[in-house]
Amino acid sequence: MKELSKKTTLPIHVFSGSSFQHLMLDIETMGNESFSSIVSIGAVEFDINTGKTGKEFYTNVDLQSCIDLGLIMNASTVMWWMNQNEQARKDLTERNSLPIVEALKEFSKFCTKDYQVWGNSARFDCGILQNAYNKAGIPIPWDFRKERCVRTLVSFAPEIKDNYKSIGTAHNAVDDCKFQIGYCSEIWRSLNCH
């Protein structure tokens, strides 16, 4: 396994202005608890009514930097990752990574308080990422009052998600965002919530 802490990279993102009001957030972690170590951050802006997407953000995060910051790992999650598809594992181990503090600063350049930020569960994506920001002493770049929950929306029409065709690589943060955007937008339209 390559040592990720010696790699550096620039995350994928665009700084131009945007007319999109929603941002889908997905993180990959080495645990499912509040202060879990983050190994990648992905985000895609989108239109909830149409499913159209805009700019994207993706970066891998150096695991050792998370441990050094005081974030934790869970052995069962590490074992779970070992059983995931090869491409998802390669996305984490063969791409360059940023130290957690740098990754958070880069995400702060991408995300604004204008977005309604969607995460899978009220306290997983947004919550774990906020805890990392708190540990790093950096303010979160989104407005906590604009956090939205994918799972709550899905609960109104779970059959749409159940029948929605998966796209991309499962557990790649940007691909997961795009998949979630697809079924969330379809559920939103089915509820006539616009």
Secondary structure, 3 states (H helix, E strand, C coil): CCCHHHCCCCCECCCCCCCCCEEEEEEEECCCCCCECEEEEEEEEECCCCCCEEEEEEEEECHHHHHHHCCECCHHHHHHHHCCCHHHHHHHHCCCEECHHHHHHHHHHHCCCCCEEEECCCCCHHHHHHHHHHHHCCCCCCCHHHEEEHHHHHCCCHHHHHHCCCCCCCCCHHHHHHHHHHHHHHHHHHCCCC
